[in-house]
Amino acid sequence: MKKIILMMSAALSLVLVMTGCSGKKADKKVKIGIVQLVEHPALDGAYKGFVDGLAAAGYVDGQNIAVDYQNAQGEQANCVTIAQKFVNDRDDLILAIATPAAQAVANLTKDIPILVTAVTDPESAKLVKSNAAPGTNVSGTSDLTPCAAQIDLLKKIVPNAKTVGLLYCSSEQNSIFQINLAKAECDKIGLKYIDATVSNSNEIQQVTQSLVGKVDAIYAPTDNMIAAGMATVAQVANDNKIPTIVGEDGMVKSGALATYGIDYYELGKQTAAMAVDILKNGKKPADMPIQYLANCTLSVNQDTVAKLGITLPSDLK
């Protein structure tokens, strides 16, 4: 009798253990790590669009997914530390916002699916074998903006411009890629240019000030360091009546004159759709081409127009 009771007890314990394991598995949330290089409107918009896009598809943080959002505060070393945390946590998917963040994650794992956004050219950043066929555990969306059209916009607003200052961070691969496109357009239309590069945020005011008296306008691409310090750039430029044409709308809202660019919130939503394809449909980043936003919009800061005392062409008002 004692033997039977012991056997029943053991069987009951096994059932409880199996039931507990089954319940735990059913309750397991998909873990998504998000690393964002720095806070500024464009990257913030991409993050919000991604989270909202996931929610619209039924993936809600705290319900069936667990989102671990980390901001690197503009420091590459922080990107590496955050990326290592996600790898150690064995996250199911990682989103990297901006090129340095993406490079940090891609260097640490070849197994976890990685999506990137706000990365201008994943191929030149060595994140994928090619934008059309990534061939790695990385895919995502590019924030490549129409740099040539932005230079043409500058010339249209400042028709007498002879020289433009090209303001960007020399260590951001995405910025160098865009600046080369801008230079090609400047060469095409006969516009001279001066490189004005910064290596850290403390140099922004001084470098912008150095352009006063040398240029007729300033162009800044979707550079993360310049975007984060755009209020400083705008103050110097506007006080000295220098129009600034930039890469994205958030920079315009921070005081730049105008842009012809993309909507980063929509870019984030587009990246979320790719995440759903991975989580729900089992797609592999290696087989998912880099995606781009089809539409660009004109954005003009009317307060800056007034400060500069310029008259916009009628089709830009």
Residue frames as qw, qx, qy, qz and C-alpha x, y, z in Angstrom:
[[0.000, 0.885, 0.465, 0.000, 0.00, 0.00, 0.00],
 [0.316, -0.788, 0.110, 0.517, 2.82, 2.38, 0.91],
 [0.426, -0.121, 0.598, 0.668, 4.50, 1.61, -2.41],
 [0.220, 0.634, 0.655, 0.347, 1.30, 2.45, -4.33],
 [0.139, -0.934, -0.248, 0.217, 0.94, 5.77, -2.48],
 [0.392, -0.582, 0.340, 0.626, 4.56, 6.69, -3.29],
 [0.370, 0.172, 0.688, 0.600, 4.02, 5.85, -6.97],
 [0.087, 0.812, 0.554, 0.162, 0.83, 7.95, -7.10],
 [0.273, -0.869, -0.045, 0.410, 2.61, 10.82, -5.40],
 [0.417, -0.327, 0.501, 0.684, 5.45, 10.68, -7.89],
 [0.283, 0.450, 0.702, 0.474, 3.02, 10.57, -10.80],
 [0.052, -0.912, -0.402, 0.064, 1.13, 13.56, -9.42],
 [0.354, -0.718, 0.180, 0.572, 4.36, 15.50, -9.01],
 [0.402, -0.019, 0.632, 0.662, 5.30, 14.72, -12.62],
 [0.158, 0.707, 0.631, 0.279, 1.92, 15.94, -13.86],
 [0.193, -0.921, -0.191, 0.281, 2.30, 19.17, -11.88],
 [0.411, -0.497, 0.386, 0.660, 5.79, 19.74, -13.23],
 [0.331, 0.238, 0.699, 0.588, 4.67, 19.10, -16.81],
 [0.034, 0.839, 0.536, 0.090, 1.63, 21.34, -16.37],
 [0.288, -0.838, -0.004, 0.464, 3.79, 24.09, -14.93],
 [0.397, -0.262, 0.529, 0.703, 6.24, 23.85, -17.80],
 [0.245, 0.502, 0.708, 0.433, 3.43, 23.88, -20.33],
 [0.076, -0.914, -0.383, 0.110, 1.85, 26.95, -18.75],
 [0.363, -0.683, 0.198, 0.602, 5.19, 28.77, -18.65],
 [0.375, 0.017, 0.642, 0.669, 5.76, 28.07, -22.32],
 [0.136, 0.703, 0.646, 0.264, 2.30, 29.30, -23.24],
 [0.187, -0.935, -0.221, 0.207, 2.87, 32.52, -21.31],
 [0.597, -0.252, 0.242, 0.722, 6.32, 33.19, -22.84],
 [0.273, 0.904, 0.111, -0.311, 6.54, 36.62, -24.46],
 [0.730, 0.485, 0.089, 0.474, 8.56, 37.38, -27.56],
 [0.459, -0.699, -0.013, 0.549, 11.56, 39.44, -26.46],
 [0.520, 0.716, 0.177, 0.430, 12.45, 42.43, -28.63],
 [0.507, -0.521, -0.052, 0.685, 15.49, 44.56, -27.85],
 [0.360, 0.859, 0.223, 0.287, 15.61, 48.10, -29.25],
 [0.546, -0.426, 0.003, 0.721, 18.79, 50.17, -29.24],
 [0.288, 0.911, 0.232, 0.184, 18.55, 53.81, -30.37],
 [0.624, 0.280, -0.158, 0.712, 21.74, 55.80, -30.92],
 [0.155, -0.093, -0.277, 0.944, 20.55, 59.15, -29.58],
 [0.151, 0.692, 0.639, -0.298, 17.41, 61.16, -28.91],
 [0.069, 0.284, -0.201, -0.935, 16.24, 63.49, -31.64],
 [0.619, 0.302, 0.215, -0.692, 12.89, 63.83, -33.44],
 [0.617, 0.381, -0.558, -0.404, 13.72, 61.63, -36.43],
 [0.322, 0.167, -0.920, 0.151, 14.96, 58.63, -34.46],
 [0.289, 0.099, 0.664, -0.682, 12.25, 59.10, -31.83],
 [0.652, 0.312, -0.056, -0.689, 9.68, 59.04, -34.62],
 [0.554, 0.292, -0.750, -0.211, 11.13, 55.82, -36.07],
 [0.067, 0.061, -0.903, 0.421, 10.96, 54.16, -32.64],
 [0.444, 0.221, 0.459, -0.738, 7.36, 55.25, -32.05],
 [0.653, 0.346, -0.335, -0.585, 6.31, 54.15, -35.53],
 [0.390, 0.226, -0.892, -0.007, 7.87, 50.73, -34.95],
 [0.091, 0.080, 0.833, -0.540, 6.10, 50.17, -31.62],
 [0.528, 0.329, 0.225, -0.750, 2.78, 51.46, -32.96],
 [0.577, 0.350, -0.574, -0.464, 3.13, 49.32, -36.08],
 [0.224, 0.094, -0.956, 0.162, 3.70, 46.22, -33.99],
 [0.271, 0.199, 0.653, -0.679, 0.69, 47.02, -31.80],
 [0.585, 0.354, -0.108, -0.722, -1.52, 47.49, -34.86],
 [0.586, 0.265, -0.722, -0.256, -0.48, 44.00, -35.98],
 [0.857, -0.380, -0.248, -0.246, -1.37, 42.50, -32.58],
 [0.738, 0.018, -0.414, 0.533, 2.07, 42.55, -30.96],
 [0.267, -0.864, -0.047, -0.425, 1.58, 44.65, -27.82],
 [0.315, 0.405, -0.635, 0.578, 4.31, 45.35, -25.29],
 [0.307, -0.222, 0.612, -0.694, 3.43, 43.81, -21.93],
 [0.838, 0.103, 0.173, -0.506, 0.92, 41.41, -23.45],
 [0.972, 0.167, 0.153, 0.056, 2.47, 39.04, -25.98],
 [0.671, 0.480, -0.198, 0.530, 5.82, 40.79, -26.44],
 [0.543, -0.746, -0.093, 0.374, 8.36, 42.30, -24.04],
 [0.488, 0.765, -0.022, 0.419, 10.16, 45.34, -25.44],
 [0.640, -0.543, -0.051, 0.541, 13.49, 46.33, -23.92],
 [0.372, 0.863, 0.100, 0.326, 14.16, 49.88, -25.16],
 [0.638, -0.507, 0.010, 0.579, 17.61, 51.35, -24.55],
 [0.335, 0.934, 0.006, 0.121, 19.04, 54.71, -25.63],
 [0.821, 0.017, -0.093, 0.563, 22.80, 54.97, -26.11],
 [0.211, -0.916, -0.091, 0.329, 22.85, 58.75, -25.60],
 [0.432, 0.878, -0.205, -0.038, 25.05, 59.21, -28.66],
 [0.280, -0.677, 0.680, 0.021, 27.90, 57.06, -27.34],
 [0.689, 0.335, -0.598, -0.235, 29.23, 54.19, -29.46],
 [0.139, 0.242, -0.885, 0.372, 30.52, 52.42, -26.36],
 [0.500, 0.070, 0.527, -0.684, 26.98, 52.42, -24.96],
 [0.753, 0.315, -0.277, -0.508, 25.71, 50.88, -28.20],
 [0.496, 0.309, -0.810, 0.056, 28.11, 47.97, -27.74],
 [0.114, -0.104, 0.798, -0.583, 27.13, 47.48, -24.07],
 [0.640, 0.191, 0.253, -0.700, 23.42, 47.51, -24.93],
 [0.711, 0.353, -0.496, -0.351, 23.94, 45.14, -27.86],
 [0.280, 0.262, -0.891, 0.244, 25.82, 42.72, -25.62],
 [0.381, 0.014, 0.627, -0.679, 22.92, 42.79, -23.13],
 [0.749, 0.281, -0.043, -0.599, 20.44, 41.86, -25.84],
 [0.610, 0.358, -0.699, -0.102, 22.64, 39.01, -27.03],
 [0.064, 0.188, -0.865, 0.461, 23.12, 37.72, -23.48],
 [0.514, 0.123, 0.464, -0.711, 19.35, 37.93, -22.91],
 [0.227, 0.110, 0.912, 0.322, 18.84, 35.83, -26.05],
 [0.403, 0.461, 0.185, -0.769, 16.29, 38.24, -27.46],
 [0.651, 0.378, 0.656, 0.057, 14.11, 36.95, -30.29],
 [0.452, 0.709, 0.296, 0.454, 14.57, 40.08, -32.41],
 [0.393, -0.512, -0.094, 0.758, 16.67, 43.23, -32.20],
 [0.333, 0.868, 0.280, 0.241, 15.86, 46.62, -33.72],
 [0.531, -0.316, 0.013, 0.786, 18.78, 49.00, -34.18],
 [0.215, 0.926, 0.310, 0.008, 17.97, 52.65, -34.86],
 [0.107, 0.940, -0.303, -0.112, 20.77, 54.51, -36.75],
 [0.748, 0.502, -0.427, 0.081, 23.95, 53.19, -38.33],
 [0.098, 0.534, -0.725, 0.424, 26.34, 53.10, -35.32],
 [0.656, -0.187, 0.520, -0.514, 23.75, 51.21, -33.27],
 [0.921, 0.298, -0.041, -0.249, 23.20, 48.75, -36.12],
 [0.553, 0.570, -0.578, 0.185, 26.93, 48.14, -36.54],
 [0.239, -0.464, 0.700, -0.487, 27.35, 47.48, -32.81],
 [0.809, -0.014, 0.407, -0.423, 24.61, 44.83, -32.82],
 [0.859, 0.458, -0.178, -0.143, 25.63, 43.19, -36.10],
 [0.317, 0.626, -0.670, 0.241, 29.20, 42.78, -34.84],
 [0.313, -0.355, 0.735, -0.485, 28.03, 40.78, -31.82],
 [0.628, 0.130, 0.721, -0.261, 25.54, 38.28, -33.23],
 [0.209, 0.238, -0.700, -0.640, 25.09, 36.42, -36.49],
 [0.080, -0.235, -0.969, -0.004, 22.15, 34.39, -35.21],
 [0.107, 0.596, 0.584, -0.540, 19.51, 36.74, -33.75],
 [0.327, 0.658, 0.501, 0.458, 17.39, 38.45, -36.45],
 [0.241, -0.456, -0.125, 0.847, 18.30, 42.14, -36.64],
 [0.293, 0.783, 0.456, 0.305, 16.22, 44.86, -38.23],
 [0.353, -0.242, -0.054, 0.902, 17.65, 48.33, -38.76],
 [0.187, 0.852, 0.452, 0.185, 16.00, 51.65, -39.46],
 [0.058, -0.989, 0.094, 0.097, 17.26, 55.19, -40.03],
 [0.607, -0.354, 0.522, 0.483, 20.30, 53.65, -41.72],
 [0.362, 0.697, -0.197, -0.588, 21.05, 55.39, -45.01],
 [0.685, 0.479, -0.502, -0.224, 22.97, 52.66, -46.82],
 [0.857, -0.383, 0.322, -0.123, 23.25, 49.29, -45.04],
 [0.913, 0.331, -0.003, 0.239, 25.49, 47.95, -47.80],
 [0.392, 0.692, -0.307, 0.524, 28.21, 50.61, -47.49],
 [0.453, -0.657, 0.397, -0.453, 27.92, 50.28, -43.68],
 [0.329, 0.306, -0.893, 0.035, 28.83, 46.58, -44.18],
 [0.544, -0.077, 0.571, -0.611, 25.65, 45.39, -42.50],
 [0.837, 0.331, 0.373, -0.223, 24.49, 43.38, -45.53],
 [0.602, -0.041, 0.581, 0.545, 26.10, 41.83, -48.58],
 [0.055, 0.213, 0.431, 0.875, 23.86, 43.98, -50.75],
 [0.347, 0.108, 0.315, -0.877, 20.75, 46.07, -50.19],
 [0.674, 0.129, -0.383, -0.618, 18.83, 43.94, -52.69],
 [0.894, -0.093, -0.435, -0.050, 19.91, 40.61, -51.18],
 [0.376, -0.815, 0.346, -0.273, 21.19, 41.08, -47.59],
 [0.791, 0.264, -0.539, 0.119, 22.48, 37.52, -47.15],
 [0.215, 0.232, -0.688, 0.653, 23.05, 38.08, -43.41],
 [0.240, -0.514, -0.784, 0.251, 20.92, 38.19, -40.27],
 [0.052, -0.475, -0.184, 0.859, 20.32, 41.90, -40.94],
 [0.161, 0.507, 0.594, 0.603, 17.65, 43.69, -42.95],
 [0.118, -0.613, -0.456, 0.634, 15.38, 46.70, -42.44],
 [0.301, 0.871, 0.371, 0.116, 14.58, 50.13, -43.81],
 [0.516, 0.067, 0.059, 0.852, 16.76, 52.89, -45.20],
 [0.007, -0.848, -0.335, 0.410, 16.24, 56.58, -44.53],
 [0.429, 0.007, 0.406, 0.807, 17.98, 57.57, -47.75],
 [0.208, 0.790, 0.332, -0.472, 16.62, 60.98, -48.64],
 [0.631, 0.655, 0.267, 0.319, 16.75, 62.73, -52.03],
 [0.502, -0.533, 0.039, 0.680, 20.04, 64.56, -51.43],
 [0.305, 0.160, 0.458, 0.819, 20.16, 65.89, -54.99],
 [0.128, -0.723, -0.544, -0.405, 16.61, 67.26, -54.67],
 [0.468, -0.774, -0.270, 0.331, 17.57, 68.89, -51.36],
 [0.431, -0.287, 0.223, 0.826, 20.52, 70.68, -52.99],
 [0.100, 0.418, 0.564, 0.705, 18.21, 71.76, -55.81],
 [0.307, -0.813, -0.493, -0.037, 15.79, 73.06, -53.15],
 [0.481, -0.580, -0.053, 0.655, 18.63, 75.08, -51.63],
 [0.295, -0.016, 0.410, 0.863, 19.44, 76.63, -55.00],
 [0.064, -0.616, -0.627, -0.472, 15.79, 77.38, -55.61],
 [0.386, -0.832, -0.367, 0.156, 15.38, 79.17, -52.28],
 [0.322, -0.779, 0.208, 0.496, 18.76, 80.91, -52.50],
 [0.770, 0.595, 0.199, 0.113, 19.19, 81.37, -56.28],
 [0.269, 0.894, -0.303, 0.190, 22.24, 83.60, -55.91],
 [0.758, -0.547, 0.351, 0.052, 24.12, 81.12, -53.73],
 [0.503, 0.698, -0.510, -0.021, 27.67, 80.50, -54.92],
 [0.326, 0.320, -0.831, 0.319, 29.09, 78.46, -52.01],
 [0.776, -0.450, -0.181, -0.404, 27.41, 76.07, -49.58],
 [0.133, -0.516, 0.767, -0.356, 28.78, 74.75, -46.30],
 [0.779, -0.075, -0.579, -0.230, 28.38, 70.98, -45.91],
 [0.310, -0.526, 0.554, -0.566, 27.90, 70.36, -42.18],
 [0.919, -0.091, -0.310, -0.228, 28.19, 66.78, -40.90],
 [0.664, -0.592, 0.456, -0.042, 29.91, 64.37, -38.53],
 [0.353, 0.631, -0.658, -0.209, 33.04, 62.89, -40.10],
 [0.132, -0.240, 0.950, -0.149, 32.64, 59.55, -38.30],
 [0.639, 0.302, 0.530, -0.469, 29.07, 58.80, -39.43],
 [0.324, -0.014, 0.806, 0.495, 29.14, 56.54, -42.48],
 [0.268, 0.682, 0.680, 0.029, 25.56, 57.46, -43.37],
 [0.020, 0.903, 0.063, -0.425, 26.49, 61.14, -43.47],
 [0.247, -0.477, 0.606, 0.588, 29.52, 60.60, -45.68],
 [0.348, 0.304, 0.832, 0.307, 27.37, 58.63, -48.11],
 [0.181, 0.849, 0.489, -0.088, 24.83, 61.47, -48.34],
 [0.142, -0.822, 0.174, 0.523, 27.46, 64.20, -48.54],
 [0.338, -0.189, 0.716, 0.581, 29.00, 62.48, -51.55],
 [0.262, 0.591, 0.728, 0.229, 25.60, 62.52, -53.25],
 [0.015, -0.928, -0.236, 0.289, 25.20, 66.21, -52.36],
 [0.287, -0.605, 0.418, 0.614, 28.66, 67.02, -53.73],
 [0.371, 0.170, 0.770, 0.491, 27.83, 65.29, -57.00],
 [0.160, 0.811, 0.556, 0.088, 24.74, 67.50, -57.36],
 [0.186, -0.872, 0.040, 0.452, 26.70, 70.63, -56.43],
 [0.364, -0.311, 0.609, 0.633, 29.26, 69.79, -59.12],
 [0.322, 0.456, 0.762, 0.329, 26.44, 69.24, -61.59],
 [0.065, 0.900, 0.419, 0.105, 24.85, 72.65, -61.02],
 [0.443, 0.554, -0.126, 0.693, 28.09, 74.58, -60.49],
 [0.484, -0.821, -0.001, -0.302, 27.74, 75.20, -56.75],
 [0.379, 0.477, -0.652, 0.451, 30.97, 75.40, -54.76],
 [0.778, -0.549, -0.243, -0.185, 31.14, 73.76, -51.34],
 [0.068, 0.599, -0.641, 0.475, 33.15, 73.77, -48.13],
 [0.700, -0.242, -0.669, 0.056, 33.32, 70.72, -45.85],
 [0.254, -0.568, 0.386, -0.681, 32.50, 71.60, -42.24],
 [0.744, -0.126, -0.655, -0.044, 32.95, 68.47, -40.15],
 [0.448, -0.622, 0.401, -0.503, 32.55, 67.78, -36.44],
 [0.487, 0.161, -0.852, 0.110, 33.76, 64.82, -34.41],
 [0.241, -0.368, -0.794, 0.419, 31.74, 65.51, -31.26],
 [0.060, -0.817, -0.550, -0.162, 28.76, 67.62, -30.24],
 [0.382, -0.736, -0.118, 0.546, 30.93, 70.20, -28.46],
 [0.360, -0.175, 0.420, 0.814, 32.33, 71.31, -31.82],
 [0.269, 0.636, 0.684, 0.235, 28.99, 72.09, -33.47],
 [0.022, -0.947, -0.218, 0.236, 28.74, 75.76, -32.49],
 [0.322, -0.659, 0.388, 0.558, 32.36, 76.56, -33.34],
 [0.393, 0.055, 0.747, 0.534, 32.29, 74.78, -36.69],
 [0.215, 0.766, 0.590, 0.134, 29.00, 76.42, -37.68],
 [0.141, -0.918, -0.031, 0.369, 30.37, 79.80, -36.63],
 [0.439, -0.396, 0.524, 0.614, 33.43, 79.20, -38.82],
 [0.395, 0.419, 0.697, 0.428, 31.19, 79.20, -41.90],
 [0.060, 0.901, 0.319, -0.286, 29.94, 82.75, -41.30],
 [0.051, 0.842, -0.278, -0.460, 31.17, 85.01, -44.09],
 [0.192, -0.361, 0.824, 0.391, 32.33, 82.06, -46.18],
 [0.111, 0.252, 0.925, 0.262, 29.08, 80.48, -47.39],
 [0.327, -0.127, -0.212, -0.912, 25.73, 81.59, -48.74],
 [0.827, -0.231, -0.111, -0.501, 23.85, 78.61, -47.29],
 [0.225, -0.395, 0.865, -0.209, 24.39, 75.49, -45.18],
 [0.808, 0.021, -0.427, -0.406, 23.40, 71.93, -46.02],
 [0.276, -0.363, 0.824, -0.335, 23.22, 69.20, -43.35],
 [0.536, -0.016, -0.759, -0.370, 22.10, 65.64, -44.23],
 [0.801, -0.474, -0.165, -0.325, 20.32, 63.23, -41.89],
 [0.461, 0.359, -0.633, 0.509, 23.32, 63.28, -39.57],
 [0.612, -0.561, -0.556, 0.042, 22.52, 62.11, -36.04],
 [0.493, -0.307, -0.286, 0.762, 24.99, 64.37, -34.26],
 [0.025, 0.110, 0.173, 0.978, 23.93, 67.46, -36.20],
 [0.422, -0.496, -0.579, -0.491, 20.25, 66.59, -35.81],
 [0.584, -0.540, -0.525, 0.303, 20.66, 66.33, -32.04],
 [0.367, -0.439, -0.126, 0.810, 22.42, 69.71, -32.01],
 [0.266, 0.549, 0.531, 0.588, 20.26, 71.41, -34.64],
 [0.207, -0.923, -0.321, 0.051, 19.02, 74.11, -32.28],
 [0.482, -0.625, 0.195, 0.582, 22.63, 75.29, -31.90],
 [0.422, 0.129, 0.569, 0.694, 23.23, 75.23, -35.66],
 [0.079, 0.752, 0.565, 0.331, 20.00, 77.13, -36.29],
 [0.305, -0.881, -0.183, 0.313, 20.79, 79.81, -33.74],
 [0.422, -0.450, 0.360, 0.700, 24.17, 80.60, -35.31],
 [0.303, 0.254, 0.674, 0.624, 22.91, 80.33, -38.89],
 [0.001, -0.802, -0.567, -0.185, 19.71, 82.33, -38.38],
 [0.322, -0.827, -0.094, 0.452, 21.46, 85.07, -36.41],
 [0.282, -0.467, 0.459, 0.701, 23.84, 85.47, -39.34],
 [0.590, 0.560, 0.014, -0.582, 21.12, 85.25, -42.02],
 [0.108, 0.361, -0.870, -0.318, 22.40, 81.95, -43.45],
 [0.831, 0.029, -0.089, -0.548, 19.64, 79.66, -44.80],
 [0.250, -0.327, 0.908, -0.073, 19.94, 76.00, -43.75],
 [0.804, 0.139, -0.329, -0.475, 18.61, 73.15, -45.87],
 [0.356, -0.406, 0.797, -0.270, 18.58, 69.84, -44.02],
 [0.170, 0.117, -0.947, -0.247, 17.85, 66.13, -44.34],
 [0.273, -0.410, -0.868, -0.062, 14.63, 65.72, -42.38],
 [0.268, -0.725, -0.360, -0.522, 11.60, 67.42, -40.86],
 [0.663, -0.631, -0.310, 0.258, 12.71, 67.16, -37.23],
 [0.529, -0.124, 0.027, 0.839, 15.69, 69.38, -38.02],
 [0.000, -0.502, -0.344, -0.794, 13.35, 71.92, -39.61],
 [0.520, -0.732, -0.393, -0.199, 11.23, 71.96, -36.47],
 [0.684, -0.492, -0.155, 0.516, 14.43, 72.66, -34.51],
 [0.109, -0.829, 0.023, 0.548, 15.06, 75.84, -36.49],
 [0.373, -0.096, 0.633, 0.671, 16.43, 74.92, -39.92],
 [0.305, 0.312, -0.164, -0.885, 14.81, 76.57, -42.93],
 [0.799, 0.275, -0.061, -0.531, 13.54, 73.68, -45.06],
 [0.313, -0.266, 0.897, 0.161, 13.82, 70.10, -46.25],
 [0.761, 0.208, -0.319, -0.525, 12.44, 67.74, -48.79],
 [0.031, 0.368, -0.905, 0.211, 12.48, 64.49, -46.87],
 [0.512, -0.190, -0.814, -0.198, 10.84, 61.38, -45.45],
 [0.616, -0.546, 0.077, -0.562, 8.51, 60.71, -42.53],
 [0.168, 0.379, -0.867, 0.278, 10.43, 58.74, -39.90],
 [0.583, -0.031, 0.570, -0.579, 7.27, 57.63, -38.11],
 [0.852, 0.368, -0.049, -0.369, 6.11, 55.95, -41.32],
 [0.466, 0.537, -0.700, 0.064, 9.58, 54.47, -41.75],
 [0.229, -0.280, 0.814, -0.454, 9.26, 52.89, -38.30],
 [0.762, 0.173, 0.351, -0.516, 5.87, 51.44, -39.18],
 [0.746, 0.503, -0.378, -0.216, 7.31, 49.97, -42.37],
 [0.201, 0.456, -0.829, 0.255, 10.05, 48.32, -40.28],
 [0.526, -0.102, 0.641, -0.549, 7.39, 46.91, -37.94],
 [0.852, 0.326, -0.026, -0.410, 5.72, 45.20, -40.91],
 [0.564, 0.494, -0.659, 0.057, 9.05, 43.50, -41.63],
 [0.161, -0.332, 0.792, -0.486, 9.27, 42.42, -37.97],
 [0.758, 0.086, 0.351, -0.542, 5.83, 40.82, -38.23],
 [0.793, 0.441, -0.362, -0.212, 6.99, 38.90, -41.30],
 [0.305, 0.441, -0.793, 0.290, 9.86, 37.52, -39.23],
 [0.293, -0.176, 0.723, -0.600, 7.91, 36.77, -36.03],
 [0.712, 0.217, 0.371, -0.556, 4.69, 35.50, -37.59],
 [0.824, 0.504, -0.080, -0.246, 5.64, 34.22, -41.02],
 [0.866, -0.273, 0.320, 0.269, 9.12, 32.92, -40.28],
 [0.595, 0.771, -0.058, 0.217, 10.90, 35.03, -42.87],
 [0.763, -0.294, 0.008, 0.576, 14.67, 35.43, -42.66],
 [0.033, -0.885, 0.080, 0.458, 16.41, 38.84, -42.83],
 [0.405, -0.305, 0.659, 0.556, 18.87, 37.31, -45.31],
 [0.266, 0.358, 0.784, 0.431, 16.04, 37.01, -47.84],
 [0.032, 0.866, 0.473, -0.158, 14.40, 40.38, -47.16],
 [0.461, 0.466, 0.115, 0.747, 15.64, 43.29, -49.34],
 [0.184, -0.304, -0.303, 0.884, 16.25, 46.65, -47.68],
 [0.129, 0.740, 0.637, 0.176, 13.10, 48.75, -48.02],
 [0.197, 0.004, 0.006, 0.980, 12.67, 52.47, -48.74],
 [0.228, 0.641, 0.513, -0.524, 9.86, 54.99, -48.29],
 [0.449, 0.469, 0.565, 0.510, 8.40, 55.99, -51.62],
 [0.036, 0.886, 0.323, 0.330, 7.11, 59.45, -50.70],
 [0.440, -0.110, -0.246, 0.856, 8.96, 62.59, -49.63],
 [0.059, -0.881, -0.463, -0.074, 7.39, 65.82, -48.42],
 [0.288, 0.536, -0.109, 0.786, 8.39, 69.47, -48.34],
 [0.502, -0.705, -0.429, 0.257, 8.74, 71.03, -44.90],
 [0.291, 0.556, -0.056, 0.777, 9.39, 74.74, -44.28],
 [0.389, -0.505, -0.518, 0.570, 9.87, 76.55, -40.97],
 [0.124, 0.824, 0.341, 0.436, 7.92, 79.78, -41.40],
 [0.457, -0.869, -0.023, 0.187, 9.41, 81.31, -38.25],
 [0.632, -0.301, 0.358, 0.618, 12.87, 80.85, -39.75],
 [0.384, 0.576, 0.464, 0.553, 11.67, 82.36, -43.03],
 [0.152, -0.952, -0.208, -0.166, 10.66, 85.46, -41.06],
 [0.598, -0.692, 0.159, 0.371, 13.96, 85.59, -39.12],
 [0.602, -0.040, 0.453, 0.657, 15.98, 85.38, -42.33],
 [0.215, 0.686, 0.061, -0.692, 13.79, 87.95, -44.05],
 [0.101, -0.161, 0.780, 0.596, 13.64, 85.98, -47.27],
 [0.665, 0.298, 0.063, -0.681, 10.84, 85.54, -49.77],
 [0.534, -0.040, 0.838, 0.100, 10.11, 81.97, -50.78],
 [0.147, 0.020, -0.701, -0.698, 9.20, 81.06, -54.38],
 [0.601, -0.079, 0.019, -0.795, 5.42, 80.97, -54.71],
 [0.820, 0.003, -0.503, -0.272, 5.27, 77.19, -55.14],
 [0.514, 0.063, -0.721, 0.460, 7.07, 76.66, -51.81],
 [0.226, -0.281, 0.324, -0.875, 4.80, 78.84, -49.66]]
